[in-house]
Amino acid sequence: MTALAGEPGREAGSVTARLLAVSHTGEHSGAEVVLRRLLRAATEAGWVVSAASPEGPMAEALRQDGVVVHLLPDLKLPSGPAPLAAAQLGVRQVVAAIRLRRPVGSADTVVVNGLLGLGALLPFRRRARVVWLVHDVIERRDRLFFLRLFRRAAGLTVAVSDATAAPLRARGLKVLVVRNGTPWPVEPMPGRPVGTPVIGCTAALTSWKGQNVLLDAIGKLGRSDVVVELLGGQFPKDGPYVESLRRRAAAADLDGRVRFLGRQEDPLGRMRTWTVAVSASVLPEAGPLAPLEAMSIGLPVVGTNHGGTPEVLGHAGLLVPPGDAEAMASAINRLLDDATLWESCHRAGPEQIEAGLRLDQQLDGLLQVLGGVR
């Protein structure tokens, strides 16, 4: 990590800056990975770091990182009728606000990792320096409702992509953009793999990630020499969706050609054996990490043309309309059949990462922003 001029984690007189991170969920996915990376960088820069999170994989991961964790109730929107769910969330946010009173009072800056976490910080908006780190493209009606309620809690809003910032700016918020990055440098894939083509997707097995569209696309390729690998775990609520994927994988046109890998200790190692990576999300990705990882090793990507994916993909792959299995199949076939196109995407990915999508650039930018909160 590059040292920052005047970074608040360094001694300023006799005072060391204190950062509190608030996670609204105990789950551990892309947004939580970004927050953990930020907290590690802040610790390395000399900040005193603590966190507040519901119990779960996120809290466990933070403890493994040596972060003190204050426990909160789950601040995700509960299932059920909207009025009842909103009321339940309101009660949980009151409980969370009570539990946050002392941690917030001991912090110089609070970074909130999600819209629904802002509600618990409304009581502190006049005395806490609150930075909202936005990882979602907020377009759904229920999220816009909560945005109107909670926006006053944030003194500063930081988005991970222009697509994430756009709906917030349209509603009058001042938003800074610090794009997600990926670790760099990394070992590249040596070149196009020989043998059976493997189409891979790195994403949690949840419906909005669109693995069902990918499987339908593979069925439309018109070839039986292609294997699919789905790399990612699942949340408890997604059991029915995962079962539907397994049923689709067992159908005659795909039987024996779909591998469910679960989580992997070395995802990049597995990805280096793939021919094409697919980001199939049917809802907009804010600042997609999986395409960045694929690009960093030179793996061509087929991505859906919404959210933050078009901002980063550039010449490293092909874009297709979300939910369009025919278009996805066509794009995959192009990369399988056109060696020149594959090589062009293979070269472009690492070049684009090095130029402006590196993790160190992202973390330096976030620390500069947090250091400027006054």
C-alpha positions as CSV (number, residue, x, y, z in Angstrom):
1,M,0.0,0.0,0.0
2,T,1.3,3.4,-1.0
3,A,1.7,5.8,1.9
4,L,-0.7,8.7,1.7
5,A,0.2,12.3,2.4
6,G,-1.6,13.2,5.6
7,E,-3.4,9.9,5.8
8,P,-5.5,9.9,9.0
9,G,-4.2,6.6,10.3
10,R,-0.8,8.2,10.9
11,E,-0.1,10.1,14.0
12,A,-1.7,13.5,13.9
13,G,-0.3,15.2,17.0
14,S,-1.0,12.5,19.6
15,V,-4.2,11.2,18.0
16,T,-4.6,8.2,15.8
17,A,-7.7,8.1,13.5
18,R,-10.4,5.5,14.3
19,L,-12.5,3.8,11.7
20,L,-15.8,1.9,12.3
21,A,-17.2,-0.2,9.5
22,V,-20.9,-1.1,9.5
23,S,-22.1,-4.1,7.5
24,H,-25.9,-4.6,7.3
25,T,-25.5,-8.3,6.5
26,G,-23.7,-11.2,8.0
27,E,-23.3,-12.9,4.6
28,H,-20.0,-12.7,2.8
29,S,-20.2,-11.8,-0.9
30,G,-18.6,-9.3,-3.3
31,A,-19.5,-6.1,-1.3
32,E,-18.2,-7.7,1.9
33,V,-14.9,-8.6,0.1
34,V,-14.5,-5.0,-0.8
35,L,-15.1,-3.8,2.7
36,R,-12.6,-6.4,4.2
37,R,-10.0,-5.2,1.7
38,L,-10.5,-1.6,2.8
39,L,-10.2,-2.5,6.5
40,R,-7.0,-4.4,5.9
41,A,-5.6,-1.4,4.0
42,A,-6.7,1.0,6.7
43,T,-5.0,-1.2,9.4
44,E,-1.8,-1.4,7.4
45,A,-1.9,2.4,7.1
46,G,-2.1,2.8,10.8
47,W,-5.8,3.3,11.4
48,V,-7.5,1.8,14.5
49,V,-10.2,-0.3,12.9
50,S,-13.4,-1.9,14.3
51,A,-16.6,-3.2,12.7
52,A,-20.3,-3.8,13.4
53,S,-22.0,-6.7,11.7
54,P,-24.7,-9.4,12.2
55,E,-23.3,-12.7,13.2
56,G,-22.4,-14.9,10.3
57,P,-19.6,-15.5,7.7
58,M,-18.8,-11.8,7.5
59,A,-18.3,-11.4,11.3
60,E,-16.2,-14.6,11.3
61,A,-14.0,-13.3,8.5
62,L,-13.5,-10.0,10.2
63,R,-12.5,-11.7,13.4
64,Q,-10.0,-13.8,11.4
65,D,-8.6,-10.5,10.1
66,G,-8.1,-9.3,13.7
67,V,-10.9,-6.8,13.7
68,V,-13.0,-6.2,16.8
69,V,-16.7,-6.9,15.9
70,H,-19.7,-5.4,17.6
71,L,-22.8,-7.6,16.9
72,L,-25.9,-6.1,15.2
73,P,-29.2,-7.7,14.3
74,D,-29.7,-8.7,10.7
75,L,-30.5,-5.5,8.7
76,K,-31.5,-7.1,5.4
77,L,-35.2,-6.6,4.4
78,P,-37.2,-9.5,5.8
79,S,-39.4,-11.6,3.6
80,G,-43.1,-11.3,3.7
81,P,-45.7,-8.6,3.1
82,A,-44.0,-5.2,2.5
83,P,-45.6,-3.3,5.5
84,L,-44.7,-6.1,7.9
85,A,-41.2,-6.5,6.5
86,A,-40.6,-2.7,6.8
87,A,-41.9,-2.7,10.4
88,Q,-39.6,-5.6,11.3
89,L,-36.6,-3.8,9.7
90,G,-37.5,-0.6,11.6
91,V,-37.4,-2.5,14.9
92,R,-34.1,-4.1,14.1
93,Q,-32.6,-0.7,13.1
94,V,-33.6,0.8,16.5
95,V,-31.9,-2.1,18.2
96,A,-28.9,-1.6,16.0
97,A,-28.8,2.1,16.7
98,I,-28.7,1.4,20.5
99,R,-25.9,-1.1,20.0
100,L,-24.0,1.3,17.8
101,R,-24.1,4.3,20.2
102,R,-20.8,3.5,21.9
103,P,-18.8,2.3,18.8
104,V,-19.9,5.3,16.8
105,G,-19.0,7.6,19.7
106,S,-15.5,6.1,19.7
107,A,-14.9,6.5,15.9
108,D,-13.7,9.4,13.9
109,T,-15.2,8.0,10.7
110,V,-18.0,5.5,10.0
111,V,-18.2,3.7,6.7
112,V,-21.5,2.0,5.9
113,N,-21.5,-0.9,3.5
114,G,-25.1,-0.9,2.4
115,L,-28.3,1.2,2.1
116,L,-30.2,-0.6,4.9
117,G,-27.3,0.0,7.3
118,L,-27.9,3.7,7.0
119,G,-31.1,3.6,8.9
120,A,-29.4,2.6,12.1
121,L,-27.1,5.6,11.8
122,L,-29.8,8.3,11.4
123,P,-29.7,9.2,15.1
124,F,-26.0,10.0,14.8
125,R,-26.1,12.0,11.5
126,R,-25.3,15.4,13.2
127,R,-22.3,14.1,15.2
128,A,-20.8,11.2,13.2
129,R,-18.7,11.4,10.0
130,V,-20.6,8.8,7.9
131,V,-19.5,7.6,4.5
132,W,-21.9,5.4,2.6
133,L,-20.1,2.9,0.3
134,V,-22.6,2.0,-2.4
135,H,-22.4,-1.5,-4.0
136,D,-25.8,-1.6,-5.6
137,V,-27.6,0.0,-8.6
138,I,-30.6,1.3,-6.7
139,E,-33.6,1.2,-9.0
140,R,-36.2,-1.1,-7.3
141,R,-39.1,0.7,-5.7
142,D,-38.5,-0.6,-2.2
143,R,-34.9,0.4,-2.3
144,L,-35.8,3.9,-3.6
145,F,-38.3,4.2,-0.7
146,F,-35.5,3.4,1.8
147,L,-33.2,5.8,0.0
148,R,-35.6,8.6,0.7
149,L,-35.8,7.6,4.3
150,F,-32.1,7.1,5.1
151,R,-30.1,9.4,2.7
152,R,-29.7,12.0,5.4
153,A,-27.6,9.7,7.5
154,A,-24.7,9.8,5.0
155,G,-22.4,12.8,5.0
156,L,-20.6,11.5,1.9
157,T,-21.6,8.9,-0.7
158,V,-19.0,6.9,-2.6
159,A,-20.1,4.6,-5.5
160,V,-18.1,1.8,-7.1
161,S,-19.1,2.7,-10.6
162,D,-20.8,5.3,-12.7
163,A,-23.8,3.0,-13.1
164,T,-24.1,2.9,-9.3
165,A,-23.8,6.6,-9.0
166,A,-26.3,7.6,-11.7
167,P,-29.6,6.9,-10.0
168,L,-28.3,8.6,-6.8
169,R,-27.2,11.7,-8.7
170,A,-30.6,11.8,-10.4
171,R,-32.1,12.1,-6.9
172,G,-29.9,15.0,-5.9
173,L,-27.1,13.2,-4.0
174,K,-23.5,14.2,-4.5
175,V,-21.6,11.1,-5.3
176,L,-17.9,10.3,-5.7
177,V,-16.9,7.3,-7.8
178,V,-14.0,5.1,-6.7
179,R,-14.0,2.0,-9.0
180,N,-13.6,-1.5,-7.8
181,G,-10.2,-3.0,-8.5
182,T,-8.6,-6.4,-8.5
183,P,-5.2,-7.6,-7.1
184,W,-2.4,-6.8,-9.5
185,P,0.0,-8.1,-10.7
186,V,-1.1,-11.8,-10.9
187,E,0.1,-14.8,-12.8
188,P,-1.5,-14.8,-16.2
189,M,-3.0,-17.8,-17.9
190,P,-0.4,-19.1,-20.4
191,G,-2.6,-18.9,-23.4
192,R,-5.7,-20.5,-24.8
193,P,-6.2,-23.9,-23.1
194,V,-6.1,-27.0,-25.3
195,G,-8.6,-29.8,-25.3
196,T,-12.2,-29.6,-24.2
197,P,-13.5,-26.0,-24.1
198,V,-14.6,-25.0,-20.6
199,I,-17.0,-22.1,-20.0
200,G,-16.8,-20.8,-16.4
201,C,-18.9,-18.6,-14.2
202,T,-17.7,-17.2,-10.9
203,A,-20.7,-16.1,-8.8
204,A,-22.8,-17.1,-5.8
205,L,-25.5,-19.5,-6.9
206,T,-28.4,-17.0,-6.5
207,S,-31.0,-16.3,-9.1
208,W,-30.0,-12.8,-10.1
209,K,-26.6,-14.0,-11.1
210,G,-28.2,-15.7,-14.1
211,Q,-26.5,-19.1,-14.1
212,N,-29.8,-20.5,-15.5
213,V,-29.4,-18.3,-18.6
214,L,-25.9,-19.5,-19.0
215,L,-27.0,-23.2,-18.9
216,D,-29.7,-22.4,-21.5
217,A,-27.1,-20.7,-23.7
218,I,-24.8,-23.7,-23.6
219,G,-27.8,-25.8,-24.7
220,K,-28.1,-23.6,-27.7
221,L,-24.5,-23.7,-28.8
222,G,-25.1,-26.5,-31.3
223,R,-22.1,-28.4,-30.0
224,S,-21.5,-31.1,-27.4
225,D,-17.8,-30.6,-26.8
226,V,-18.2,-27.8,-24.2
227,V,-18.1,-28.2,-20.4
228,V,-19.6,-25.6,-17.9
229,E,-18.1,-25.0,-14.5
230,L,-20.0,-23.0,-11.9
231,L,-17.7,-21.7,-9.2
232,G,-19.3,-20.3,-6.1
233,G,-21.2,-21.1,-3.0
234,Q,-24.8,-20.5,-2.1
235,F,-26.9,-18.8,0.6
236,P,-29.5,-20.8,2.5
237,K,-32.4,-19.1,0.9
238,D,-31.2,-20.1,-2.6
239,G,-31.7,-23.8,-2.2
240,P,-34.7,-24.0,-4.6
241,Y,-32.8,-22.1,-7.3
242,V,-29.7,-24.4,-6.9
243,E,-32.0,-27.4,-7.3
244,S,-33.4,-25.9,-10.5
245,L,-29.9,-25.5,-11.8
246,R,-29.1,-29.1,-11.0
247,R,-32.3,-30.3,-12.8
248,R,-31.4,-28.2,-15.9
249,A,-27.8,-29.6,-15.8
250,A,-29.2,-33.1,-15.8
251,A,-31.4,-32.5,-18.9
252,A,-30.4,-34.5,-22.1
253,D,-28.7,-31.5,-23.8
254,L,-26.4,-30.9,-20.9
255,D,-26.2,-34.1,-19.0
256,G,-22.6,-34.8,-17.7
257,R,-21.3,-31.4,-18.9
258,V,-22.0,-29.2,-15.9
259,R,-19.7,-29.1,-12.9
260,F,-20.7,-27.4,-9.6
261,L,-17.4,-26.5,-8.0
262,G,-18.6,-24.7,-4.9
263,R,-16.2,-22.2,-3.3
264,Q,-12.5,-22.6,-4.2
265,E,-9.4,-21.7,-2.2
266,D,-7.7,-20.6,-5.4
267,P,-10.3,-19.4,-7.8
268,L,-7.8,-17.9,-10.2
269,G,-6.0,-21.2,-10.5
270,R,-9.2,-22.8,-11.7
271,M,-10.1,-19.9,-14.0
272,R,-6.7,-20.3,-15.8
273,T,-8.1,-23.6,-17.1
274,W,-11.2,-22.0,-18.6
275,T,-11.6,-20.9,-22.2
276,V,-14.2,-18.3,-21.6
277,A,-15.6,-16.7,-18.5
278,V,-19.3,-15.6,-18.4
279,S,-20.9,-13.0,-16.1
280,A,-24.6,-13.7,-16.7
281,S,-26.3,-11.5,-14.2
282,V,-29.9,-10.6,-15.0
283,L,-29.9,-7.6,-12.6
284,P,-27.2,-4.9,-12.9
285,E,-23.8,-5.6,-11.3
286,A,-22.5,-2.5,-9.5
287,G,-18.8,-3.0,-9.8
288,P,-18.4,-6.7,-10.8
289,L,-15.4,-8.4,-9.3
290,A,-15.5,-11.7,-11.2
291,P,-15.0,-10.1,-14.7
292,L,-12.1,-8.0,-13.2
293,E,-10.5,-11.2,-11.9
294,A,-10.9,-12.9,-15.3
295,M,-9.5,-9.9,-17.1
296,S,-6.5,-9.8,-14.9
297,I,-5.3,-13.3,-16.0
298,G,-6.2,-12.7,-19.7
299,L,-9.4,-14.8,-19.7
300,P,-11.9,-13.4,-22.3
301,V,-15.3,-12.5,-20.8
302,V,-18.9,-12.6,-22.0
303,G,-20.8,-10.1,-19.8
304,T,-24.3,-8.8,-19.6
305,N,-24.7,-5.2,-20.9
306,H,-25.9,-3.3,-17.9
307,G,-24.7,-2.0,-14.6
308,G,-20.9,-1.6,-14.1
309,T,-19.9,-4.4,-16.5
310,P,-19.7,-2.3,-19.7
311,E,-17.6,0.3,-17.8
312,V,-14.8,-2.2,-17.2
313,L,-15.0,-4.8,-19.9
314,G,-13.8,-2.7,-22.9
315,H,-11.9,-4.9,-25.4
316,A,-11.5,-7.8,-23.0
317,G,-14.7,-9.5,-24.0
318,L,-18.2,-9.3,-25.5
319,L,-21.4,-7.8,-24.1
320,V,-24.9,-9.3,-24.5
321,P,-28.4,-8.3,-23.4
322,P,-29.3,-9.6,-19.9
323,G,-31.4,-12.7,-19.9
324,D,-30.8,-13.4,-23.6
325,A,-29.6,-17.0,-23.9
326,E,-29.5,-16.8,-27.7
327,A,-27.2,-13.8,-27.7
328,M,-25.0,-15.4,-25.0
329,A,-24.6,-18.6,-27.0
330,S,-23.7,-16.5,-30.1
331,A,-21.0,-14.6,-28.1
332,I,-19.6,-17.7,-26.6
333,N,-19.4,-19.4,-30.0
334,R,-17.6,-16.3,-31.5
335,L,-14.9,-16.6,-28.8
336,L,-14.6,-20.3,-29.3
337,D,-14.4,-20.2,-33.1
338,D,-12.4,-17.0,-33.7
339,A,-8.8,-17.5,-32.4
340,T,-7.9,-13.9,-33.4
341,L,-10.7,-12.5,-31.3
342,W,-9.8,-14.7,-28.4
343,E,-6.2,-13.6,-28.5
344,S,-7.2,-9.9,-28.7
345,C,-9.4,-10.2,-25.6
346,H,-6.7,-12.2,-23.9
347,R,-4.2,-9.3,-24.4
348,A,-6.6,-6.5,-23.6
349,G,-7.7,-7.7,-20.2
350,P,-4.4,-7.4,-18.3
351,E,-3.7,-4.1,-20.1
352,Q,-7.0,-2.6,-18.9
353,I,-6.5,-3.8,-15.3
354,E,-3.0,-2.4,-15.1
355,A,-4.1,1.0,-16.6
356,G,-6.9,1.8,-14.1
357,L,-8.6,-1.2,-12.4
358,R,-6.0,-2.3,-9.9
359,L,-6.9,-3.0,-6.2
360,D,-4.1,-0.7,-4.9
361,Q,-5.6,2.2,-6.9
362,Q,-9.1,1.5,-5.5
363,L,-7.8,1.3,-1.9
364,D,-5.6,4.4,-2.2
365,G,-8.6,6.3,-3.5
366,L,-10.9,5.1,-0.7
367,L,-8.4,6.0,2.0
368,Q,-7.9,9.4,0.5
369,V,-11.7,9.9,0.6
370,L,-12.0,8.7,4.2
371,G,-9.1,10.8,5.2
372,G,-10.8,13.9,3.8
373,V,-14.0,13.4,5.8
374,R,-14.3,16.2,8.2
